[in-house]
Amino acid sequence: MAASGCRGVRSILWKNRSCGKNVCVPRSKMVPQLPVRQIYVSSSLWKKNLAAAGPQKFTQEFIDKQVEEFEVGKRHLANMMEEDPETFTQEDIDRSIAYLFPSGLFEKRARPFMKHPEEIFPKQTAIQWDAKGRPFHFLFYTGKQSYYSLLHDVYEKILAIERHQDKMRNKGLFTSDTKQILLTGSRWLLKEEIEENLVENISDQDYMRLIQLMEKLLSMPYCSLEKEFILKFRKQLEVQSSKYEIPALQYDPQGVAFSVADGRRKTAKASITLRDSGSGNITINGRNYLHYFPVLQNRVQLMFPLLFVGMMGRFDIEGSVEGSGHSAQAGALRLAISRALLSFVSEGEVEKMRQAGLLTADPRIRERKKP
């Protein structure tokens, strides 16, 4: 039955084939054909749209689940290493991961690791509105409510100091020679550090505007009233000189002072004994340094610390070095001599040596051989 019906329809269409576009079909029964256009989305545009959407958001439930899994994995790892799970620290975790999953990758971020979720997942702002959609903060419309709230707070501090200055003027006690905040050895927080504290992205112009406002607050005579607030945006710099432990002078049976120090560069390891009241003799591995280092550049490296502090010819130096080539050995000996000289120079000269780079070990190593 169906086959005969199909043949009937086919015969009708064959008879009316000459109608062409003027085929007699009722207009009400025609299906309207809408123009269709194919849209091609490239991968770069897709990535751009993802970037415009901002950083990926993680719910608190997701973070809590990751923390729970981390604690379970930590206990399993401690049991595998036959350690106490209660006293298993992050340093123990790093050591265990390096032991169980050894890697020769130069990029440390590509190596296996196991960190707490709070260190892996970035901080994100909490919900800023209630169940009815009302924003909590009055600066929500700015899009950077934490940043503009901070500017608002800084300006409030400036106005408070100005009011205090007016009170002091009215009493006749105003003076510009007031106690200032000691900022030696500190710096303003960087743009990235400000963003981390605010959990918001700010532009370079926003950062400069904030620093200018903080500088204005700092330049006011009575800025010490807001010392605690200002120091929140300063970072203390570590005094580099305090990192170097100056060894105490030792004395031989004849009463001659000497100092011992070690140094290394690449795979070269050096040990130096610096004896005071000498004649300038330098022996390396039992040989005169002129014979041990035939290249002039290596000799200059060796003598530079003594030349820098102006003590050429004062010491007798006995050194031993092994590993790597002559260039790396000269660098290791130079570092060892510089460290041994710390016992014979003043604190000011120690700082000058640090600034000249004599006390800093060369961290470079030989690169792997490329295929």
C-alpha positions in Angstrom: 0.0 0.0 0.0 2.8 2.3 0.9 4.7 1.5 -2.3 1.6 2.3 -4.5 1.2 5.6 -2.6 4.8 6.6 -3.3 4.3 5.7 -7.1 1.2 7.9 -7.2 3.0 10.9 -5.7 5.9 10.3 -8.1 3.6 10.3 -11.1 1.9 13.5 -10.1 5.3 15.3 -9.7 6.4 13.9 -13.1 3.3 15.3 -14.8 3.8 18.7 -13.2 7.5 18.9 -13.8 7.1 21.6 -16.5 5.5 24.0 -13.9 9.0 24.7 -12.6 8.8 27.5 -10.0 5.0 27.9 -10.7 4.1 24.6 -9.2 0.5 24.7 -7.9 0.9 24.2 -4.2 -1.4 26.1 -1.8 0.6 29.0 -0.1 -0.8 28.1 3.4 0.8 24.6 3.2 4.2 25.8 2.1 6.9 25.6 4.8 8.8 28.9 5.0 12.6 28.4 4.5 14.7 30.7 6.7 18.2 31.7 5.5 20.8 29.7 7.4 24.4 30.9 7.8 27.1 28.7 9.3 29.2 30.3 12.0 32.8 29.3 12.3 34.5 29.9 15.7 38.3 29.6 15.7 40.2 28.2 18.7 41.9 31.6 19.3 38.5 33.3 19.6 37.3 30.6 21.9 40.3 31.1 24.1 39.8 34.8 24.1 36.2 34.4 25.2 37.4 32.2 28.0 40.0 34.7 29.1 37.4 37.5 29.0 35.2 35.5 31.4 37.9 35.9 34.1 39.6 33.4 36.3 37.9 30.1 37.1 35.7 30.2 40.2 35.8 27.5 42.8 33.1 26.9 45.2 33.7 26.5 48.9 32.3 22.9 48.7 34.9 22.1 46.1 37.8 23.5 48.2 36.6 21.6 51.3 36.5 18.4 49.3 40.0 19.0 48.0 41.2 19.7 51.6 39.6 16.4 52.8 41.3 14.5 49.9 44.6 16.1 50.8 44.4 15.1 54.4 43.6 11.5 53.4 46.4 11.4 50.9 48.8 12.9 53.5 48.0 10.1 56.0 48.4 7.4 53.3 51.8 8.9 52.3 52.9 9.0 55.9 52.0 5.4 56.4 53.9 4.5 53.2 57.0 6.3 54.5 56.5 4.7 58.0 56.1 8.1 59.6 53.6 9.5 62.2 50.7 11.1 60.3 50.1 13.6 63.1 53.7 15.1 62.9 54.0 14.7 59.1 54.9 18.2 57.9 54.9 19.8 54.4 58.7 19.4 54.3 58.3 15.7 54.9 55.7 15.5 52.1 58.0 17.2 49.6 60.9 14.9 50.6 58.7 11.9 50.2 57.3 12.9 46.8 60.8 13.6 45.6 61.8 10.1 46.7 58.8 8.2 45.3 58.6 10.2 42.0 62.2 11.1 41.1 62.3 13.6 38.2 65.1 15.0 36.1 63.1 18.0 34.8 64.9 21.3 35.1 61.6 23.2 35.5 60.6 22.7 39.1 57.0 23.5 38.5 56.8 20.5 36.1 57.9 18.1 38.8 55.4 16.1 40.8 54.2 17.8 44.0 51.6 17.6 46.7 50.6 20.9 48.2 47.7 22.0 50.4 44.7 23.2 48.3 45.0 26.7 49.7 48.4 27.0 48.1 47.2 25.7 44.7 43.8 27.3 44.2 43.9 31.1 44.1 42.1 33.2 46.5 38.7 34.6 45.4 36.3 37.1 46.7 33.4 35.9 48.7 29.8 36.5 47.7 29.2 40.3 47.8 25.4 40.3 47.8 22.6 38.7 49.9 19.9 36.2 49.0 17.8 39.0 47.5 20.6 40.4 45.4 21.3 43.5 47.5 25.1 44.3 47.5 26.8 44.5 50.8 29.3 47.2 49.9 28.4 50.8 48.9 31.1 50.8 46.2 29.8 47.8 44.4 29.1 49.8 41.2 32.8 50.6 40.7 33.7 47.0 39.9 36.7 47.2 42.2 35.1 47.8 45.5 38.1 46.7 47.6 40.5 49.0 45.8 38.3 52.1 46.0 37.4 51.3 49.6 41.2 51.3 50.3 41.5 54.7 48.6 38.6 55.9 50.7 40.3 54.7 53.9 43.6 56.4 52.9 41.8 59.7 52.3 40.0 59.4 55.6 43.4 59.0 57.3 44.7 62.2 55.5 41.6 64.1 56.7 42.1 62.9 60.3 45.7 64.1 60.3 44.6 67.5 58.9 42.1 67.8 61.6 44.8 67.1 64.2 47.0 69.7 62.6 44.3 72.3 62.9 43.8 71.5 66.5 47.6 71.9 67.2 47.6 75.2 65.3 44.7 76.5 67.3 46.6 75.7 70.5 49.8 77.2 69.1 51.6 73.9 69.4 52.0 73.1 65.7 55.4 72.2 64.5 56.7 70.5 61.3 59.6 68.9 63.2 57.7 65.9 64.5 58.5 62.3 64.9 58.7 60.6 61.5 58.2 56.9 60.6 61.4 55.0 60.1 61.1 53.3 56.7 64.8 52.3 56.3 65.1 48.8 54.9 61.5 48.6 53.6 59.6 49.2 50.4 56.0 49.7 49.2 54.1 46.6 48.3 54.3 45.7 44.6 51.3 45.7 42.3 51.0 41.9 42.5 51.1 41.9 46.3 48.4 44.6 46.4 46.3 42.5 44.1 46.8 39.5 46.3 45.7 41.4 49.4 42.7 42.9 47.7 41.8 39.8 45.7 41.2 42.1 42.8 43.0 43.0 39.6 44.1 46.6 39.3 45.9 48.5 36.5 49.3 50.2 36.6 47.5 53.5 36.8 45.5 52.4 39.8 48.6 51.2 41.6 50.4 54.5 40.9 47.4 56.4 42.2 47.5 54.4 45.4 51.2 54.8 46.0 50.9 58.6 45.3 48.2 58.8 47.9 50.3 56.8 50.4 53.3 59.1 49.8 51.1 62.1 50.5 50.0 60.6 53.8 53.6 59.8 54.6 54.8 63.4 53.9 52.4 64.9 56.4 54.0 66.2 59.7 51.9 64.0 62.0 51.9 60.9 59.8 53.2 58.9 62.8 49.6 58.9 64.1 48.8 56.4 61.3 52.0 54.4 61.6 50.3 51.1 61.9 48.2 51.7 58.9 51.1 52.8 56.7 53.3 49.8 57.7 50.6 47.5 56.4 51.6 48.5 52.9 55.4 48.3 53.5 57.5 45.2 53.2 60.6 44.8 55.3 63.7 44.0 53.2 66.1 41.4 54.6 69.5 42.8 55.4 71.8 40.8 53.2 74.9 41.2 55.3 73.3 39.5 58.3 73.1 36.3 56.2 76.9 35.8 56.3 78.3 34.2 59.4 81.7 35.6 60.0 84.0 32.9 61.4 86.1 33.7 64.4 89.8 34.0 63.9 91.9 30.9 64.8 95.5 30.9 65.9 98.3 28.3 65.3 100.9 27.4 68.0 103.1 30.3 66.8 100.3 32.8 67.4 99.6 33.5 63.8 96.0 34.2 63.0 94.3 32.2 60.2 90.9 31.6 58.8 89.4 28.7 56.9 86.5 28.8 54.4 84.9 26.8 51.6 83.5 27.7 48.2 82.0 26.1 45.2 81.0 26.8 41.6 79.3 24.3 39.3 80.8 21.0 40.5 84.1 22.4 41.7 84.6 22.4 45.5 87.4 24.5 47.1 88.8 24.9 50.6 91.1 27.8 51.6 93.3 28.5 54.6 94.2 32.2 54.9 97.3 32.9 57.1 98.0 36.4 58.3 101.5 38.0 58.4 102.6 36.1 55.3 104.6 36.9 52.2 101.9 36.5 49.5 102.6 32.9 48.7 99.7 31.1 47.1 99.6 27.3 46.6 96.8 25.3 45.0 96.8 21.6 45.5 100.5 21.8 46.5 101.5 23.8 43.4 102.2 27.4 42.9 99.1 29.2 41.5 101.1 30.5 38.5 101.7 26.9 37.4 98.3 25.6 38.4 96.5 28.3 36.4 98.3 29.0 33.2 95.5 31.3 31.9 95.8 34.9 33.1 92.0 35.3 33.5 91.9 32.6 36.1 94.7 34.2 38.1 92.9 37.5 38.0 89.8 35.8 39.4 91.9 34.3 42.2 93.5 37.6 43.2 90.5 39.9 42.9 89.2 39.6 46.5 92.6 40.5 47.9 93.0 43.4 45.4 89.5 44.7 46.3 90.2 45.0 50.1 93.7 46.3 49.5 95.5 43.3 51.2 97.7 42.1 48.4 100.8 40.3 49.7 99.6 40.2 53.3 98.5 36.6 53.5 99.8 33.1 52.7 97.1 31.1 51.0 96.9 27.3 51.0 94.1 25.9 48.9 92.7 22.7 47.6 90.2 22.3 44.8 88.6 19.4 42.9 86.0 18.9 40.2 85.0 20.7 37.0 87.4 22.8 34.9 90.0 25.5 35.7 87.5 28.3 35.2 85.0 26.9 37.7 87.8 26.0 40.1 89.0 29.6 40.0 85.5 30.8 40.8 85.2 28.4 43.7 88.6 29.5 45.1 87.6 33.2 44.7 84.4 32.6 46.7 86.4 30.7 49.4 89.0 33.5 49.7 86.3 36.1 50.0 84.6 34.3 52.8 87.9 33.7 54.6 88.7 37.5 54.4 85.5 38.3 56.4 87.4 37.6 59.6 90.0 40.2 58.8 87.9 43.2 57.5 85.4 45.6 59.1 81.6 45.5 58.8 81.7 48.3 56.2 84.1 46.4 54.0 81.9 43.3 54.4 79.0 45.3 53.0 81.1 46.6 50.1 82.2 43.0 49.3 78.6 41.9 49.3 77.6 44.7 46.9 80.5 43.8 44.6 79.2 40.2 44.4 82.2 38.6 46.1 80.1 36.9 48.7 77.4 35.6 46.3 77.8 32.0 45.0 77.3 31.6 41.3 74.1 29.5 40.9 74.7 28.6 37.3 75.3 25.0 36.3 76.1 23.3 33.1 73.1 22.7 30.9 72.2 19.3 29.7 73.4 18.2 26.3 70.8 18.9 23.7 70.0 16.1 21.2 
